[in-house]
Amino acid sequence: MILNEFNKKWKTRIEHRFSGLEIDNSKVIEYLDKEFTKHIKHQTNFEFSQIKTKFSSVCVYANASFEQCRQWGLDIEKILNERK
């Protein structure tokens, strides 16, 4: 799956006027697709606005718990650092 396909698939979960996922990395896309699929089973009203890199860190903006967003961010950073 590519970035545009991911954002189309999750369009109903992206908050209005936001871009969704901005990290164009196939491993990140695959990871988040699996994580979101699991997460919506427990939080049916789940939405996210942006997932992007900012000042060399990953920022996850979502209505999930702080701990969950932080964990997703850390996991994405590990994926991105694998290819360096």
C-alpha positions in Angstrom: 0.0 0.0 0.0 1.3 3.5 -0.8 0.7 6.7 1.2 -2.3 7.9 -0.9 -4.0 4.5 -0.6 -3.5 4.5 3.1 -5.1 7.9 3.5 -8.0 6.9 1.2 -8.6 3.7 3.2 -8.7 5.6 6.5 -10.4 8.7 5.1 -13.4 8.3 7.4 -11.0 8.3 10.4 -9.1 11.4 9.4 -10.4 14.5 11.1 -11.9 17.1 8.8 -9.4 19.5 7.2 -6.3 17.5 8.2 -3.9 15.5 6.0 -3.7 12.2 7.8 -0.4 10.3 7.4 2.4 12.4 5.9 5.3 9.8 6.3 5.8 8.1 2.9 7.4 4.9 4.1 6.0 1.4 3.2 7.0 -0.1 6.5 5.4 2.7 8.5 2.2 2.4 6.3 2.0 -1.3 6.9 2.6 -0.9 10.6 -0.1 1.7 11.1 -2.6 -0.1 8.9 -2.3 -3.1 11.2 -2.2 -1.0 14.4 -5.3 1.0 13.4 -7.2 -2.1 12.4 -6.6 -3.5 15.9 -7.2 -0.2 17.7 -10.6 0.5 16.2 -11.9 -2.8 17.7 -11.4 -1.2 21.1 -12.1 2.4 20.3 -14.8 2.6 17.8 -14.7 6.4 17.6 -11.0 6.5 16.8 -9.8 9.4 14.6 -6.5 10.9 13.8 -5.5 14.2 12.2 -1.8 14.0 11.4 1.1 11.7 11.7 4.3 13.4 10.6 7.9 14.0 11.4 8.7 17.3 13.2 12.1 18.4 14.4 13.5 14.8 13.9 10.7 13.3 16.0 7.4 11.6 15.0 4.2 13.3 16.0 1.0 11.4 16.2 -2.1 13.5 16.6 -5.1 11.3 17.4 -7.9 10.9 19.9 -6.3 7.7 21.3 -4.7 7.8 24.7 -1.4 9.8 25.2 0.4 6.5 25.9 -0.9 4.9 22.8 0.0 7.9 20.6 3.5 8.0 22.2 4.0 4.3 21.6 3.0 4.6 17.9 5.4 7.5 17.6 8.3 5.6 19.2 7.6 2.5 17.0 7.5 4.6 13.8 10.8 6.3 14.8 12.4 2.8 15.2 11.1 1.8 11.7 12.5 5.0 10.2 15.8 4.6 11.9 16.2 1.0 10.6 17.0 2.3 7.1 19.8 4.7 8.1 
